[in-house]
Each structure stands twice: as C-alpha cells, then as structure tokens.
Amino acid sequence: MPHCPSCHAEYPDGRVECVDCGVALVEDWEEEERNDEEGDGESRYVLLRNYPTRVHAEMVQEALTQEGIPAIIKSDELYGIATGIGSAGQPRISIWVPEDQKDEAKEIADGTLDPL
C-alpha cells in the first residue's frame, strides 16, 4: 500500500501523491529510506500535537505560519464521513511540523491556546 514518506499516511493503490504534503508516495519503507539518504533538502514532518477540534488546530496552524513554520493539519474526520468507517468518538485532528522546527513550534503552540 502506498504511503507518504513525510507524514506516513497510507493511501489506496493508484494514488501517487499525498493530499496533505504534496510529495510523491512510496510503495515500501526501503524506498523511503533511500530517498532520506539521498537528502532531497526537504524536512521530514513529525507530529506536533493532537487537538480536540479543527478550530483549535487551525488557530495553532495560523500562529505557526505567522512565525514562518509550515504546519499541516491532518484529520480522519473526512475519511470517516466518506467511507462510514471510523470511530464513534471524535475524529483525530493533529498538526505536523518540520522535525527541525518542532521545539520552536511547541513553544508557539503552547502560547497560542493559553489565553483560552
């Protein structure tokens, strides 16, 4: 099953690009490791934090973007709606940031929702 080398999301066969990251999908982990070793100059994205609602995630994403840190919101909410498959609870909504900016992003995220 193809997956994204950046965020590790899995996709059905036939998909060639990650809808969140915009990078080419890979078929196996060995191909991903070879790409990492070649050093394409792009940062690897890592999980910053999960949020209870999309509104919370969007507020943090905006604060990060204003500070020059790219942030991707990933959610399984549309997958569950489209397929009828998913948990009965709340969807998982998370923010992913470049690995080399995670510490700075964490500080910004912590300060963003404190006033609420």
Buried (B, 14 or more C-beta within 10 A) or exposed (E): EBBBBBBBBEBEEEBEEBEBBEBBBBEEEEEBEEBEEEEEEEBBBBEBBEBEEBEBBBBBBEBBEEEEBBBBBBBBBEEBEEEEEBEEEEBBBBBBBBEEBBEBBEEBBEEBEEEE
